[in-house]
Amino acid sequence: MVEQNAKKGLEFADIGYVLVSGEFAMAAPGRELLQNAEVGRLFLGG
């Protein structure tokens, strides 16, 4: 699934994948990515 609202998508995703410029950067359970400070800063607005 691709979701424009990353926060909403990660709330219920079993696994989330982070792509940077189309390249794989990391994968983790959705809730873990929501709590990752770097992911939050770069992709989730804070």
N, C-alpha and C positions, 0 to 999 in steps of 0.2 A: 504494500500500500504506500502511496505517496500522499502526504498531507501538507497543505500550505501552512496550517497552524501547527508548528512543530511542538509546542507545549502540549496541546491537546492530543496529538498523535502519540507522543512519548508517554502520556499518562496511561495508555492501555496497550502499548506495544510490548510484546515479549522481548524482542530484540530491536534496537535502533542502530542504524548505521549512519555515521557522519562522513560526508564527502566534502572535500575541499578542492575546488576547481575541478570537479569531476573525478577526483582520485580518492580512493578509500583512505580514511584517516583513523577511524576507530569504530568498534562495535561493542555494545554492552546492553544489558537490560534497560528498557525505557526509563524506568524510575531512577536508575543509577545515572543515566545521562542527564536527567533533569537536575540531579544534585551535584553534577560535576561543574565546578566553578569555571573552568576554561570553556566548556561547551556553553554555559550560560552567558558568559561574557561575549563570546564570539558570535553565537547564533540565536540566543534567546532574549536578547535585549537586557542583559544585566546579570 
